Amino acid sequence: MRNRLKVLRAERDWSQADLADRLGVSRQSINAIETGKYDPSLPLAFKIARVFALSIEQIFDDAD
């Protein structure tokens, strides 16, 4: 699944570790999501959306 996580994080000048701390996950998890190696669970996707004050659809794109 493609996502805009890296761009959104960079716009806020957050490191992967900063975002991971805000979400309660590891930095490695953030890296895996950004690179498309891991799709977040639905609860984590909602947390990500809340942190960025966006809808899930504005962050994640399920088109292949």
PDB file of N, H, CA, C and O in Angstrom:
ATOM      1  N   MET A   1       0.844  -1.177   0.000  1.00  0.00           N
ATOM      2  CA  MET A   1       0.000   0.000   0.000  1.00  0.00           C
ATOM      3  C   MET A   1       0.892   1.244   0.000  1.00  0.00           C
ATOM      4  O   MET A   1       1.794   1.375   0.827  1.00  0.00           O
ATOM      5  N   ARG A   2       0.629   2.137  -0.926  1.00  0.00           N
ATOM      6  H   ARG A   2      -0.104   2.030  -1.598  1.00  0.00           H
ATOM      7  CA  ARG A   2       1.392   3.379  -0.968  1.00  0.00           C
ATOM      8  C   ARG A   2       0.892   4.329   0.115  1.00  0.00           C
ATOM      9  O   ARG A   2      -0.261   4.265   0.541  1.00  0.00           O
ATOM     10  N   ASN A   3       1.786   5.209   0.548  1.00  0.00           N
ATOM     11  H   ASN A   3       2.723   5.261   0.203  1.00  0.00           H
ATOM     12  CA  ASN A   3       1.377   6.176   1.568  1.00  0.00           C
ATOM     13  C   ASN A   3       2.218   7.445   1.457  1.00  0.00           C
ATOM     14  O   ASN A   3       3.254   7.472   0.793  1.00  0.00           O
ATOM     15  N   ARG A   4       1.748   8.481   2.116  1.00  0.00           N
ATOM     16  H   ARG A   4       0.906   8.459   2.656  1.00  0.00           H
ATOM     17  CA  ARG A   4       2.416   9.790   2.112  1.00  0.00           C
ATOM     18  C   ARG A   4       3.126  10.045   3.441  1.00  0.00           C
ATOM     19  O   ARG A   4       3.456  11.188   3.758  1.00  0.00           O
ATOM     20  N   LEU A   5       3.358   8.997   4.212  1.00  0.00           N
ATOM     21  H   LEU A   5       3.089   8.069   3.955  1.00  0.00           H
ATOM     22  CA  LEU A   5       3.881   9.153   5.564  1.00  0.00           C
ATOM     23  C   LEU A   5       5.207   9.907   5.595  1.00  0.00           C
ATOM     24  O   LEU A   5       5.379  10.822   6.400  1.00  0.00           O
ATOM     25  N   LYS A   6       6.135   9.534   4.734  1.00  0.00           N
ATOM     26  H   LYS A   6       5.995   8.790   4.080  1.00  0.00           H
ATOM     27  CA  LYS A   6       7.453  10.181   4.737  1.00  0.00           C
ATOM     28  C   LYS A   6       7.336  11.671   4.436  1.00  0.00           C
ATOM     29  O   LYS A   6       7.986  12.491   5.085  1.00  0.00           O
ATOM     30  N   VAL A   7       6.514  12.020   3.459  1.00  0.00           N
ATOM     31  H   VAL A   7       5.986  11.354   2.931  1.00  0.00           H
ATOM     32  CA  VAL A   7       6.329  13.432   3.089  1.00  0.00           C
ATOM     33  C   VAL A   7       5.684  14.207   4.237  1.00  0.00           C
ATOM     34  O   VAL A   7       6.132  15.299   4.586  1.00  0.00           O
ATOM     35  N   LEU A   8       4.637  13.638   4.815  1.00  0.00           N
ATOM     36  H   LEU A   8       4.273  12.751   4.531  1.00  0.00           H
ATOM     37  CA  LEU A   8       3.949  14.316   5.918  1.00  0.00           C
ATOM     38  C   LEU A   8       4.876  14.501   7.119  1.00  0.00           C
ATOM     39  O   LEU A   8       4.852  15.537   7.783  1.00  0.00           O
ATOM     40  N   ARG A   9       5.680  13.494   7.382  1.00  0.00           N
ATOM     41  H   ARG A   9       5.699  12.652   6.843  1.00  0.00           H
ATOM     42  CA  ARG A   9       6.628  13.564   8.498  1.00  0.00           C
ATOM     43  C   ARG A   9       7.675  14.638   8.230  1.00  0.00           C
ATOM     44  O   ARG A   9       8.011  15.420   9.120  1.00  0.00           O
ATOM     45  N   ALA A  10       8.185  14.676   7.012  1.00  0.00           N
ATOM     46  H   ALA A  10       7.912  14.041   6.289  1.00  0.00           H
ATOM     47  CA  ALA A  10       9.210  15.666   6.642  1.00  0.00           C
ATOM     48  C   ALA A  10       8.659  17.094   6.706  1.00  0.00           C
ATOM     49  O   ALA A  10       9.369  18.017   7.102  1.00  0.00           O
ATOM     50  N   GLU A  11       7.402  17.272   6.318  1.00  0.00           N
ATOM     51  H   GLU A  11       6.824  16.522   5.996  1.00  0.00           H
ATOM     52  CA  GLU A  11       6.784  18.602   6.377  1.00  0.00           C
ATOM     53  C   GLU A  11       6.754  19.147   7.805  1.00  0.00           C
ATOM     54  O   GLU A  11       6.759  20.359   8.019  1.00  0.00           O
ATOM     55  N   ARG A  12       6.723  18.251   8.760  1.00  0.00           N
ATOM     56  H   ARG A  12       6.718  17.266   8.586  1.00  0.00           H
ATOM     57  CA  ARG A  12       6.683  18.649  10.174  1.00  0.00           C
ATOM     58  C   ARG A  12       8.061  18.607  10.827  1.00  0.00           C
ATOM     59  O   ARG A  12       8.211  18.887  12.016  1.00  0.00           O
ATOM     60  N   ASP A  13       9.069  18.250  10.020  1.00  0.00           N
ATOM     61  H   ASP A  13       8.947  18.023   9.054  1.00  0.00           H
ATOM     62  CA  ASP A  13      10.442  18.143  10.498  1.00  0.00           C
ATOM     63  C   ASP A  13      10.569  17.134  11.640  1.00  0.00           C
ATOM     64  O   ASP A  13      11.296  17.359  12.608  1.00  0.00           O
ATOM     65  N   TRP A  14       9.842  16.012  11.508  1.00  0.00           N
ATOM     66  H   TRP A  14       9.251  15.830  10.722  1.00  0.00           H
ATOM     67  CA  TRP A  14       9.910  14.934  12.487  1.00  0.00           C
ATOM     68  C   TRP A  14      10.804  13.825  11.946  1.00  0.00           C
ATOM     69  O   TRP A  14      10.758  13.501  10.759  1.00  0.00           O
ATOM     70  N   SER A  15      11.606  13.255  12.818  1.00  0.00           N
ATOM     71  H   SER A  15      11.643  13.519  13.782  1.00  0.00           H
ATOM     72  CA  SER A  15      12.366  12.065  12.441  1.00  0.00           C
ATOM     73  C   SER A  15      11.442  10.855  12.531  1.00  0.00           C
ATOM     74  O   SER A  15      10.328  10.947  13.045  1.00  0.00           O
ATOM     75  N   GLN A  16      11.917   9.727  12.026  1.00  0.00           N
ATOM     76  H   GLN A  16      12.823   9.652  11.608  1.00  0.00           H
ATOM     77  CA  GLN A  16      11.135   8.497  12.190  1.00  0.00           C
ATOM     78  C   GLN A  16      10.945   8.191  13.670  1.00  0.00           C
ATOM     79  O   GLN A  16       9.882   7.726  14.080  1.00  0.00           O
ATOM     80  N   ALA A  17      11.972   8.452  14.470  1.00  0.00           N
ATOM     81  H   ALA A  17      12.836   8.831  14.138  1.00  0.00           H
ATOM     82  CA  ALA A  17      11.881   8.208  15.916  1.00  0.00           C
ATOM     83  C   ALA A  17      10.837   9.122  16.564  1.00  0.00           C
ATOM     84  O   ALA A  17      10.104   8.693  17.455  1.00  0.00           O
ATOM     85  N   ASP A  18      10.770  10.378  16.117  1.00  0.00           N
ATOM     86  H   ASP A  18      11.365  10.726  15.393  1.00  0.00           H
ATOM     87  CA  ASP A  18       9.764  11.305  16.657  1.00  0.00           C
ATOM     88  C   ASP A  18       8.359  10.777  16.406  1.00  0.00           C
ATOM     89  O   ASP A  18       7.528  10.743  17.314  1.00  0.00           O
ATOM     90  N   LEU A  19       8.098  10.367  15.170  1.00  0.00           N
ATOM     91  H   LEU A  19       8.773  10.395  14.433  1.00  0.00           H
ATOM     92  CA  LEU A  19       6.773   9.847  14.836  1.00  0.00           C
ATOM     93  C   LEU A  19       6.492   8.554  15.596  1.00  0.00           C
ATOM     94  O   LEU A  19       5.387   8.344  16.094  1.00  0.00           O
ATOM     95  N   ALA A  20       7.492   7.700  15.677  1.00  0.00           N
ATOM     96  H   ALA A  20       8.391   7.870  15.272  1.00  0.00           H
ATOM     97  CA  ALA A  20       7.325   6.436  16.403  1.00  0.00           C
ATOM     98  C   ALA A  20       6.935   6.697  17.857  1.00  0.00           C
ATOM     99  O   ALA A  20       6.054   6.024  18.393  1.00  0.00           O
ATOM    100  N   ASP A  21       7.580   7.664  18.494  1.00  0.00           N
ATOM    101  H   ASP A  21       8.295   8.211  18.059  1.00  0.00           H
ATOM    102  CA  ASP A  21       7.250   8.007  19.884  1.00  0.00           C
ATOM    103  C   ASP A  21       5.810   8.491  20.004  1.00  0.00           C
ATOM    104  O   ASP A  21       5.107   8.126  20.946  1.00  0.00           O
ATOM    105  N   ARG A  22       5.376   9.301  19.063  1.00  0.00           N
ATOM    106  H   ARG A  22       5.948   9.598  18.298  1.00  0.00           H
ATOM    107  CA  ARG A  22       4.000   9.824  19.086  1.00  0.00           C
ATOM    108  C   ARG A  22       2.967   8.705  18.920  1.00  0.00           C
ATOM    109  O   ARG A  22       1.847   8.797  19.423  1.00  0.00           O
ATOM    110  N   LEU A  23       3.363   7.651  18.207  1.00  0.00           N
ATOM    111  H   LEU A  23       4.272   7.577  17.798  1.00  0.00           H
ATOM    112  CA  LEU A  23       2.438   6.554  17.910  1.00  0.00           C
ATOM    113  C   LEU A  23       2.596   5.360  18.849  1.00  0.00           C
ATOM    114  O   LEU A  23       1.751   4.465  18.865  1.00  0.00           O
ATOM    115  N   GLY A  24       3.667   5.347  19.623  1.00  0.00           N
ATOM    116  H   GLY A  24       4.353   6.074  19.609  1.00  0.00           H
ATOM    117  CA  GLY A  24       3.904   4.223  20.511  1.00  0.00           C
ATOM    118  C   GLY A  24       4.361   2.965  19.795  1.00  0.00           C
ATOM    119  O   GLY A  24       4.038   1.852  20.209  1.00  0.00           O
ATOM    120  N   VAL A  25       5.122   3.150  18.708  1.00  0.00           N
ATOM    121  H   VAL A  25       5.385   4.054  18.371  1.00  0.00           H
ATOM    122  CA  VAL A  25       5.668   2.017  17.953  1.00  0.00           C
ATOM    123  C   VAL A  25       7.175   2.227  17.798  1.00  0.00           C
ATOM    124  O   VAL A  25       7.710   3.253  18.219  1.00  0.00           O
ATOM    125  N   SER A  26       7.850   1.260  17.198  1.00  0.00           N
ATOM    126  H   SER A  26       7.416   0.427  16.856  1.00  0.00           H
ATOM    127  CA  SER A  26       9.295   1.384  17.003  1.00  0.00           C
ATOM    128  C   SER A  26       9.604   2.208  15.758  1.00  0.00           C
ATOM    129  O   SER A  26       8.771   2.349  14.863  1.00  0.00           O
ATOM    130  N   ARG A  27      10.826   2.753  15.723  1.00  0.00           N
ATOM    131  H   ARG A  27      11.503   2.638  16.450  1.00  0.00           H
ATOM    132  CA  ARG A  27      11.272   3.476  14.543  1.00  0.00           C
ATOM    133  C   ARG A  27      11.316   2.538  13.339  1.00  0.00           C
ATOM    134  O   ARG A  27      11.049   2.949  12.210  1.00  0.00           O
ATOM    135  N   GLN A  28      11.654   1.282  13.590  1.00  0.00           N
ATOM    136  H   GLN A  28      11.871   0.948  14.508  1.00  0.00           H
ATOM    137  CA  GLN A  28      11.701   0.300  12.512  1.00  0.00           C
ATOM    138  C   GLN A  28      10.323   0.092  11.891  1.00  0.00           C
ATOM    139  O   GLN A  28      10.209  -0.125  10.684  1.00  0.00           O
ATOM    140  N   SER A  29       9.280   0.160  12.712  1.00  0.00           N
ATOM    141  H   SER A  29       9.372   0.336  13.692  1.00  0.00           H
ATOM    142  CA  SER A  29       7.914   0.034  12.192  1.00  0.00           C
ATOM    143  C   SER A  29       7.582   1.197  11.260  1.00  0.00           C
ATOM    144  O   SER A  29       6.973   1.003  10.207  1.00  0.00           O
ATOM    145  N   ILE A  30       7.982   2.389  11.648  1.00  0.00           N
ATOM    146  H   ILE A  30       8.477   2.546  12.503  1.00  0.00           H
ATOM    147  CA  ILE A  30       7.737   3.563  10.797  1.00  0.00           C
ATOM    148  C   ILE A  30       8.478   3.394   9.474  1.00  0.00           C
ATOM    149  O   ILE A  30       7.916   3.651   8.410  1.00  0.00           O
ATOM    150  N   ASN A  31       9.729   2.967   9.537  1.00  0.00           N
ATOM    151  H   ASN A  31      10.185   2.759  10.402  1.00  0.00           H
ATOM    152  CA  ASN A  31      10.506   2.750   8.317  1.00  0.00           C
ATOM    153  C   ASN A  31       9.831   1.715   7.421  1.00  0.00           C
ATOM    154  O   ASN A  31       9.735   1.913   6.209  1.00  0.00           O
ATOM    155  N   ALA A  32       9.367   0.625   8.001  1.00  0.00           N
ATOM    156  H   ALA A  32       9.445   0.465   8.985  1.00  0.00           H
ATOM    157  CA  ALA A  32       8.726  -0.436   7.213  1.00  0.00           C
ATOM    158  C   ALA A  32       7.436   0.057   6.562  1.00  0.00           C
ATOM    159  O   ALA A  32       7.139  -0.313   5.426  1.00  0.00           O
ATOM    160  N   ILE A  33       6.670   0.882   7.264  1.00  0.00           N
ATOM    161  H   ILE A  33       6.911   1.182   8.187  1.00  0.00           H
ATOM    162  CA  ILE A  33       5.433   1.435   6.691  1.00  0.00           C
ATOM    163  C   ILE A  33       5.784   2.392   5.551  1.00  0.00           C
ATOM    164  O   ILE A  33       5.181   2.330   4.480  1.00  0.00           O
ATOM    165  N   GLU A  34       6.762   3.281   5.780  1.00  0.00           N
ATOM    166  H   GLU A  34       7.252   3.332   6.651  1.00  0.00           H
ATOM    167  CA  GLU A  34       7.141   4.256   4.752  1.00  0.00           C
ATOM    168  C   GLU A  34       7.646   3.588   3.479  1.00  0.00           C
ATOM    169  O   GLU A  34       7.388   4.079   2.380  1.00  0.00           O
ATOM    170  N   THR A  35       8.347   2.497   3.613  1.00  0.00           N
ATOM    171  H   THR A  35       8.556   2.098   4.506  1.00  0.00           H
ATOM    172  CA  THR A  35       8.912   1.824   2.442  1.00  0.00           C
ATOM    173  C   THR A  35       7.966   0.802   1.825  1.00  0.00           C
ATOM    174  O   THR A  35       8.311   0.153   0.838  1.00  0.00           O
ATOM    175  N   GLY A  36       6.782   0.655   2.399  1.00  0.00           N
ATOM    176  H   GLY A  36       6.502   1.183   3.202  1.00  0.00           H
ATOM    177  CA  GLY A  36       5.789  -0.257   1.850  1.00  0.00           C
ATOM    178  C   GLY A  36       6.024  -1.715   2.184  1.00  0.00           C
ATOM    179  O   GLY A  36       5.386  -2.590   1.598  1.00  0.00           O
ATOM    180  N   LYS A  37       6.922  -1.994   3.109  1.00  0.00           N
ATOM    181  H   LYS A  37       7.440  -1.283   3.585  1.00  0.00           H
ATOM    182  CA  LYS A  37       7.203  -3.377   3.507  1.00  0.00           C
ATOM    183  C   LYS A  37       6.193  -3.894   4.521  1.00  0.00           C
ATOM    184  O   LYS A  37       6.105  -5.096   4.768  1.00  0.00           O
ATOM    185  N   TYR A  38       5.432  -2.970   5.107  1.00  0.00           N
ATOM    186  H   TYR A  38       5.504  -1.993   4.906  1.00  0.00           H
ATOM    187  CA  TYR A  38       4.481  -3.336   6.151  1.00  0.00           C
ATOM    188  C   TYR A  38       3.275  -2.415   6.045  1.00  0.00           C
ATOM    189  O   TYR A  38       3.424  -1.196   5.951  1.00  0.00           O
ATOM    190  N   ASP A  39       2.097  -2.989   6.058  1.00  0.00           N
ATOM    191  H   ASP A  39       1.975  -3.979   6.134  1.00  0.00           H
ATOM    192  CA  ASP A  39       0.870  -2.197   6.104  1.00  0.00           C
ATOM    193  C   ASP A  39       0.407  -2.135   7.554  1.00  0.00           C
ATOM    194  O   ASP A  39       0.304  -3.169   8.214  1.00  0.00           O
ATOM    195  N   PRO A  40       0.127  -0.936   8.057  1.00  0.00           N
ATOM    196  CA  PRO A  40      -0.270  -0.823   9.457  1.00  0.00           C
ATOM    197  C   PRO A  40      -1.634  -1.465   9.707  1.00  0.00           C
ATOM    198  O   PRO A  40      -2.470  -1.560   8.809  1.00  0.00           O
ATOM    199  N   SER A  41      -1.831  -1.895  10.934  1.00  0.00           N
ATOM    200  H   SER A  41      -1.151  -1.817  11.663  1.00  0.00           H
ATOM    201  CA  SER A  41      -3.144  -2.389  11.335  1.00  0.00           C
ATOM    202  C   SER A  41      -4.135  -1.230  11.255  1.00  0.00           C
ATOM    203  O   SER A  41      -3.737  -0.066  11.213  1.00  0.00           O
ATOM    204  N   LEU A  42      -5.398  -1.547  11.234  1.00  0.00           N
ATOM    205  H   LEU A  42      -5.722  -2.492  11.267  1.00  0.00           H
ATOM    206  CA  LEU A  42      -6.414  -0.489  11.180  1.00  0.00           C
ATOM    207  C   LEU A  42      -6.328   0.445  12.389  1.00  0.00           C
ATOM    208  O   LEU A  42      -6.398   1.661  12.212  1.00  0.00           O
ATOM    209  N   PRO A  43      -6.176  -0.083  13.620  1.00  0.00           N
ATOM    210  CA  PRO A  43      -6.031   0.840  14.760  1.00  0.00           C
ATOM    211  C   PRO A  43      -4.813   1.761  14.619  1.00  0.00           C
ATOM    212  O   PRO A  43      -4.886   2.939  14.971  1.00  0.00           O
ATOM    213  N   LEU A  44      -3.699   1.236  14.110  1.00  0.00           N
ATOM    214  H   LEU A  44      -3.639   0.280  13.824  1.00  0.00           H
ATOM    215  CA  LEU A  44      -2.518   2.078  13.924  1.00  0.00           C
ATOM    216  C   LEU A  44      -2.752   3.092  12.812  1.00  0.00           C
ATOM    217  O   LEU A  44      -2.313   4.237  12.929  1.00  0.00           O
ATOM    218  N   ALA A  45      -3.419   2.709  11.757  1.00  0.00           N
ATOM    219  H   ALA A  45      -3.775   1.779  11.662  1.00  0.00           H
ATOM    220  CA  ALA A  45      -3.734   3.651  10.681  1.00  0.00           C
ATOM    221  C   ALA A  45      -4.583   4.807  11.206  1.00  0.00           C
ATOM    222  O   ALA A  45      -4.375   5.955  10.815  1.00  0.00           O
ATOM    223  N   PHE A  46      -5.541   4.509  12.094  1.00  0.00           N
ATOM    224  H   PHE A  46      -5.710   3.576  12.412  1.00  0.00           H
ATOM    225  CA  PHE A  46      -6.350   5.573  12.706  1.00  0.00           C
ATOM    226  C   PHE A  46      -5.488   6.482  13.570  1.00  0.00           C
ATOM    227  O   PHE A  46      -5.676   7.698  13.562  1.00  0.00           O
ATOM    228  N   LYS A  47      -4.539   5.907  14.321  1.00  0.00           N
ATOM    229  H   LYS A  47      -4.386   4.918  14.327  1.00  0.00           H
ATOM    230  CA  LYS A  47      -3.641   6.719  15.149  1.00  0.00           C
ATOM    231  C   LYS A  47      -2.794   7.638  14.282  1.00  0.00           C
ATOM    232  O   LYS A  47      -2.604   8.811  14.601  1.00  0.00           O
ATOM    233  N   ILE A  48      -2.287   7.093  13.182  1.00  0.00           N
ATOM    234  H   ILE A  48      -2.441   6.140  12.922  1.00  0.00           H
ATOM    235  CA  ILE A  48      -1.481   7.893  12.258  1.00  0.00           C
ATOM    236  C   ILE A  48      -2.317   9.049  11.715  1.00  0.00           C
ATOM    237  O   ILE A  48      -1.855  10.189  11.671  1.00  0.00           O
ATOM    238  N   ALA A  49      -3.531   8.755  11.310  1.00  0.00           N
ATOM    239  H   ALA A  49      -3.906   7.829  11.347  1.00  0.00           H
ATOM    240  CA  ALA A  49      -4.417   9.798  10.781  1.00  0.00           C
ATOM    241  C   ALA A  49      -4.672  10.884  11.825  1.00  0.00           C
ATOM    242  O   ALA A  49      -4.674  12.071  11.499  1.00  0.00           O
ATOM    243  N   ARG A  50      -4.887  10.482  13.073  1.00  0.00           N
ATOM    244  H   ARG A  50      -4.886   9.518  13.338  1.00  0.00           H
ATOM    245  CA  ARG A  50      -5.122  11.475  14.135  1.00  0.00           C
ATOM    246  C   ARG A  50      -3.892  12.342  14.380  1.00  0.00           C
ATOM    247  O   ARG A  50      -4.023  13.550  14.578  1.00  0.00           O
ATOM    248  N   VAL A  51      -2.702  11.748  14.369  1.00  0.00           N
ATOM    249  H   VAL A  51      -2.596  10.767  14.208  1.00  0.00           H
ATOM    250  CA  VAL A  51      -1.470  12.510  14.596  1.00  0.00           C
ATOM    251  C   VAL A  51      -1.297  13.591  13.534  1.00  0.00           C
ATOM    252  O   VAL A  51      -0.836  14.692  13.835  1.00  0.00           O
ATOM    253  N   PHE A  52      -1.664  13.278  12.297  1.00  0.00           N
ATOM    254  H   PHE A  52      -2.038  12.383  12.053  1.00  0.00           H
ATOM    255  CA  PHE A  52      -1.519  14.238  11.211  1.00  0.00           C
ATOM    256  C   PHE A  52      -2.792  15.052  10.965  1.00  0.00           C
ATOM    257  O   PHE A  52      -2.811  15.921  10.093  1.00  0.00           O
ATOM    258  N   ALA A  53      -3.846  14.778  11.719  1.00  0.00           N
ATOM    259  H   ALA A  53      -3.831  14.072  12.427  1.00  0.00           H
ATOM    260  CA  ALA A  53      -5.129  15.472  11.566  1.00  0.00           C
ATOM    261  C   ALA A  53      -5.641  15.364  10.126  1.00  0.00           C
ATOM    262  O   ALA A  53      -6.128  16.336   9.548  1.00  0.00           O
ATOM    263  N   LEU A  54      -5.518  14.166   9.567  1.00  0.00           N
ATOM    264  H   LEU A  54      -5.122  13.377  10.037  1.00  0.00           H
ATOM    265  CA  LEU A  54      -5.989  13.879   8.216  1.00  0.00           C
ATOM    266  C   LEU A  54      -6.833  12.602   8.246  1.00  0.00           C
ATOM    267  O   LEU A  54      -6.831  11.870   9.235  1.00  0.00           O
ATOM    268  N   SER A  55      -7.541  12.349   7.169  1.00  0.00           N
ATOM    269  H   SER A  55      -7.543  12.944   6.365  1.00  0.00           H
ATOM    270  CA  SER A  55      -8.262  11.080   7.067  1.00  0.00           C
ATOM    271  C   SER A  55      -7.286   9.995   6.625  1.00  0.00           C
ATOM    272  O   SER A  55      -6.234  10.288   6.057  1.00  0.00           O
ATOM    273  N   ILE A  56      -7.640   8.757   6.888  1.00  0.00           N
ATOM    274  H   ILE A  56      -8.495   8.519   7.349  1.00  0.00           H
ATOM    275  CA  ILE A  56      -6.806   7.638   6.459  1.00  0.00           C
ATOM    276  C   ILE A  56      -6.599   7.693   4.946  1.00  0.00           C
ATOM    277  O   ILE A  56      -5.502   7.432   4.453  1.00  0.00           O
ATOM    278  N   GLU A  57      -7.657   8.034   4.217  1.00  0.00           N
ATOM    279  H   GLU A  57      -8.549   8.247   4.617  1.00  0.00           H
ATOM    280  CA  GLU A  57      -7.567   8.083   2.753  1.00  0.00           C
ATOM    281  C   GLU A  57      -6.591   9.150   2.263  1.00  0.00           C
ATOM    282  O   GLU A  57      -6.030   9.019   1.175  1.00  0.00           O
ATOM    283  N   GLN A  58      -6.384  10.202   3.050  1.00  0.00           N
ATOM    284  H   GLN A  58      -6.840  10.309   3.934  1.00  0.00           H
ATOM    285  CA  GLN A  58      -5.440  11.240   2.661  1.00  0.00           C
ATOM    286  C   GLN A  58      -3.989  10.810   2.869  1.00  0.00           C
ATOM    287  O   GLN A  58      -3.068  11.441   2.351  1.00  0.00           O
ATOM    288  N   ILE A  59      -3.794   9.745   3.622  1.00  0.00           N
ATOM    289  H   ILE A  59      -4.543   9.232   4.043  1.00  0.00           H
ATOM    290  CA  ILE A  59      -2.440   9.264   3.919  1.00  0.00           C
ATOM    291  C   ILE A  59      -2.114   8.004   3.131  1.00  0.00           C
ATOM    292  O   ILE A  59      -1.013   7.861   2.600  1.00  0.00           O
ATOM    293  N   PHE A  60      -3.070   7.098   3.060  1.00  0.00           N
ATOM    294  H   PHE A  60      -3.965   7.214   3.492  1.00  0.00           H
ATOM    295  CA  PHE A  60      -2.837   5.788   2.447  1.00  0.00           C
ATOM    296  C   PHE A  60      -3.636   5.632   1.151  1.00  0.00           C
ATOM    297  O   PHE A  60      -4.772   6.093   1.039  1.00  0.00           O
ATOM    298  N   ASP A  61      -3.008   4.969   0.177  1.00  0.00           N
ATOM    299  H   ASP A  61      -2.085   4.595   0.268  1.00  0.00           H
ATOM    300  CA  ASP A  61      -3.645   4.720  -1.113  1.00  0.00           C
ATOM    301  C   ASP A  61      -3.521   3.225  -1.395  1.00  0.00           C
ATOM    302  O   ASP A  61      -2.413   2.701  -1.509  1.00  0.00           O
ATOM    303  N   ASP A  62      -4.651   2.547  -1.507  1.00  0.00           N
ATOM    304  H   ASP A  62      -5.551   2.972  -1.414  1.00  0.00           H
ATOM    305  CA  ASP A  62      -4.598   1.091  -1.715  1.00  0.00           C
ATOM    306  C   ASP A  62      -4.506   0.699  -3.190  1.00  0.00           C
ATOM    307  O   ASP A  62      -4.548  -0.489  -3.510  1.00  0.00           O
ATOM    308  N   ALA A  63      -4.383   1.668  -4.086  1.00  0.00           N
ATOM    309  H   ALA A  63      -4.349   2.633  -3.826  1.00  0.00           H
ATOM    310  CA  ALA A  63      -4.241   1.366  -5.516  1.00  0.00           C
ATOM    311  C   ALA A  63      -2.877   0.743  -5.772  1.00  0.00           C
ATOM    312  O   ALA A  63      -1.864   1.190  -5.234  1.00  0.00           O
ATOM    313  N   ASP A  64      -2.866  -0.286  -6.595  1.00  0.00           N
ATOM    314  H   ASP A  64      -3.688  -0.649  -7.032  1.00  0.00           H
ATOM    315  CA  ASP A  64      -1.591  -0.955  -6.904  1.00  0.00           C
ATOM    316  C   ASP A  64      -0.935  -0.413  -8.133  1.00  0.00           C
ATOM    317  O   ASP A  64       0.139  -0.877  -8.516  1.00  0.00           O
TER     318      ASP A  64
END
